[in-house]
Amino acid sequence: MAGAEPKKSDLGVRTASALVMVAIAGTALWLGGSVWAVLVAMIATGVYYEWSQLVQRFEPGLGGRIVWMSAGFVYLAMAAFLLLFLRMGTYGIARALLLVTMVIAIDVGAYFAGRTFGGPKIAPSISPSKTWAGLFGGMAGAATVLCAYLYWFLCFDPAFGHCALRSLDMALPRALLGGAVFAVVAQAGDFFESWMKRRAGVKDSGTLIPGHGGLFDRVDGLLAVCFVLGAVLLLFHGHDLAQIGGQPR
């Protein structure tokens, strides 16, 4: 429309907010212990509050609200458990950092691939901006991070004779499979939150983070990945958790 003012970009605000979040999370992750536990608890509490606000908007019945709030508690408790568990032990920082970095790589890869290639939408009625190209970009981002992580540890594992090529041969197929799985789960978490917001008739889950919306908006994919990993751990390795968690930090 002639004479209309161009929409102002919020890239600067979004970048500044992201840097603050990374600094806070990175410091807490490095310190570990009670500092990391407090941060995880604060984020879980904040997301649960935003979850409750969304539920109140789209669920009028008391019974339905109780079900939704109970499900949200289990969902967030499982995700928080996984984040706390990963930080335990000798390689706690590396494990937790790997998970968080992979989710960030999924978001970045999906964003740039979606913007660059566009193409068919995955579920336009739920999230109009999500494309198949973005999903594949997210897979590539996660696979890159996972491959670098696996390669580093395999390459310096004496069992592999410090053979770089052999380490890469081992890391690459695992990274491609793992990256695909993580990206699908993270995108499912993103879609789930978008579906809740659409039902509630809101654009963002909150207004806490300038340029980003609410906490739920920022950690929706991470929550889904943590929930699935936590459920798998409890289901298949529940008897080993106490022993593994008892390793020194």
C-alpha positions in Angstrom: 0.0 0.0 0.0 1.4 3.4 -1.0 2.5 5.6 1.8 2.6 2.8 4.3 5.6 2.8 6.7 7.9 -0.3 6.4 7.6 -2.7 9.3 10.4 -2.2 11.7 12.7 -5.2 12.2 13.0 -6.6 15.7 16.3 -8.4 14.9 18.3 -6.2 17.2 16.0 -6.8 20.2 15.8 -10.5 19.4 19.6 -10.8 19.1 20.2 -8.9 22.4 17.6 -11.1 24.2 19.2 -14.2 22.8 22.7 -13.2 24.0 21.4 -12.6 27.5 19.6 -15.9 27.5 22.7 -17.7 26.3 24.9 -16.0 28.9 22.6 -16.9 31.8 22.1 -20.5 30.6 25.8 -21.0 29.8 26.9 -19.7 33.2 24.4 -21.9 35.1 25.4 -24.9 33.0 29.1 -24.3 33.7 28.6 -23.9 37.4 26.2 -26.9 37.6 24.9 -28.1 41.0 22.3 -26.0 42.7 22.7 -23.1 40.2 21.8 -25.3 37.3 18.9 -26.9 39.3 17.5 -23.5 40.2 17.6 -22.3 36.6 15.9 -25.4 35.4 13.3 -25.1 38.1 12.6 -21.4 37.3 12.2 -22.1 33.6 9.9 -25.1 34.3 7.8 -22.9 36.7 7.6 -20.1 34.2 6.6 -22.4 31.3 4.0 -24.1 33.6 2.5 -20.7 34.3 2.3 -19.9 30.5 0.8 -23.4 29.9 -1.9 -22.7 32.5 -2.8 -19.3 30.9 -3.2 -21.0 27.5 -5.3 -23.8 29.0 -7.6 -21.3 30.7 -8.2 -19.7 27.3 -9.2 -22.7 25.4 -10.6 -25.2 28.0 -13.7 -24.0 29.7 -14.5 -27.1 31.7 -13.0 -27.8 35.2 -12.4 -31.4 34.4 -10.6 -30.6 31.1 -8.4 -28.0 32.9 -7.4 -30.5 35.5 -6.4 -33.0 32.8 -4.4 -30.4 30.9 -2.7 -29.1 34.0 -1.8 -32.6 35.2 -0.4 -33.4 31.7 1.6 -30.2 31.7 3.1 -31.0 35.1 4.2 -34.5 33.9 5.5 -33.1 30.6 7.6 -30.4 32.3 8.7 -32.6 35.2 10.1 -35.2 32.8 11.9 -32.6 30.8 13.4 -31.0 33.9 14.5 -34.4 35.2 16.3 -35.1 31.9 18.1 -31.7 32.0 19.2 -32.3 35.6 20.2 -35.9 34.9 22.4 -35.0 31.9 24.4 -32.5 33.9 25.4 -35.1 36.4 28.6 -37.1 36.1 32.0 -36.6 34.7 30.8 -35.5 31.2 27.7 -33.7 32.4 28.5 -30.4 30.8 29.3 -32.0 27.5 26.0 -34.0 27.4 23.8 -31.1 28.4 25.6 -28.7 26.1 25.2 -31.2 23.2 21.5 -31.5 23.7 20.9 -27.7 24.0 23.2 -27.0 21.0 21.5 -29.6 18.8 18.1 -28.0 19.5 19.5 -24.5 18.7 21.0 -25.9 15.5 17.6 -27.4 14.6 16.0 -24.0 15.0 18.7 -22.2 13.1 18.8 -24.8 10.3 15.0 -24.8 9.9 14.8 -21.0 9.9 17.4 -20.5 7.1 16.4 -23.5 5.0 12.8 -22.4 5.2 13.6 -18.9 4.3 15.9 -19.9 1.5 14.0 -22.7 -0.2 10.4 -22.2 1.0 8.2 -24.8 -0.6 5.3 -26.9 0.7 4.1 -26.3 4.2 4.0 -29.2 6.7 0.8 -28.2 8.6 -0.3 -24.7 7.5 -3.5 -24.8 9.7 -1.3 -25.1 12.8 1.9 -23.3 11.9 1.8 -21.5 8.5 5.6 -20.8 8.5 6.8 -24.3 8.9 8.0 -26.0 5.7 9.4 -29.4 4.7 12.6 -27.6 3.6 12.8 -26.2 7.1 12.5 -29.6 8.7 15.3 -31.0 6.5 17.4 -28.0 7.4 16.8 -28.7 11.0 17.9 -32.3 10.5 21.1 -31.1 8.8 21.8 -28.7 11.7 21.3 -31.4 14.3 23.3 -33.9 12.4 26.2 -31.5 12.0 26.4 -30.8 15.8 26.0 -34.5 16.7 28.6 -35.6 14.1 31.1 -33.1 15.5 30.4 -34.3 19.0 30.7 -38.0 18.2 33.8 -37.5 16.0 35.6 -35.7 18.7 35.1 -38.4 21.3 35.6 -41.3 18.9 38.7 -39.7 17.4 40.4 -39.5 20.8 39.2 -42.9 22.0 42.2 -45.3 22.2 39.9 -48.2 21.1 39.8 -46.6 17.6 43.6 -46.0 17.4 43.1 -42.3 17.0 42.1 -42.9 13.4 40.3 -39.8 12.1 38.8 -41.5 9.0 37.5 -44.4 11.0 36.0 -42.1 13.6 34.2 -40.2 10.9 32.9 -43.4 9.4 31.4 -44.3 12.8 30.1 -40.9 13.6 28.5 -39.8 10.4 25.7 -42.5 10.0 24.8 -42.2 13.7 24.7 -38.4 13.4 22.4 -38.5 10.4 20.0 -40.9 12.0 20.1 -39.1 15.4 19.8 -35.7 13.8 16.7 -36.7 11.9 15.1 -38.1 15.0 15.9 -35.1 17.1 14.7 -32.7 14.5 11.4 -34.5 14.1 10.8 -34.5 17.8 11.8 -30.9 18.3 9.5 -29.8 15.4 6.7 -31.9 16.9 7.1 -29.9 20.1 7.0 -26.7 18.2 3.8 -27.7 16.4 2.2 -28.8 19.7 2.8 -25.4 21.3 1.6 -23.7 18.1 -1.6 -25.8 18.3 -2.1 -24.8 21.9 -1.7 -21.1 21.0 -4.0 -21.3 18.0 -6.7 -22.9 20.2 -6.1 -20.1 22.8 -6.2 -17.4 20.1 -2.9 -15.9 20.9 0.3 -15.3 19.0 2.8 -15.9 21.8 2.7 -17.8 25.0 3.8 -14.8 27.0 5.7 -11.5 26.9 8.6 -12.2 29.2 11.4 -12.2 26.6 11.6 -9.1 24.4 11.4 -10.0 20.7 10.8 -13.7 21.5 7.5 -13.9 23.3 7.3 -16.2 26.3 9.5 -18.9 27.8 7.3 -21.7 26.2 7.9 -20.1 22.8 11.7 -20.4 23.3 11.9 -23.9 24.7 9.0 -25.8 23.0 11.4 -27.9 20.9 13.8 -28.5 23.8 11.0 -29.6 26.1 9.8 -32.2 23.6 13.3 -33.6 23.1 13.9 -33.8 26.8 10.5 -35.4 27.5 11.1 -38.1 24.9 14.7 -38.8 26.1 13.6 -38.8 29.7 10.7 -41.2 29.0 13.1 -43.5 27.1 15.6 -43.5 29.9 13.0 -44.3 32.5 11.5 -47.0 30.3 14.6 -48.9 29.3 17.3 -47.8 31.8 15.4 -46.9 34.9 17.4 -49.4 37.0 20.7 -47.8 36.0 19.8 -44.2 36.7 20.8 -44.2 40.3 24.2 -45.6 39.6 24.9 -43.3 36.7 23.7 -40.3 38.6 26.0 -41.1 41.5 29.1 -40.3 39.5 31.1 -37.3 40.6 30.3 -34.0 39.0 
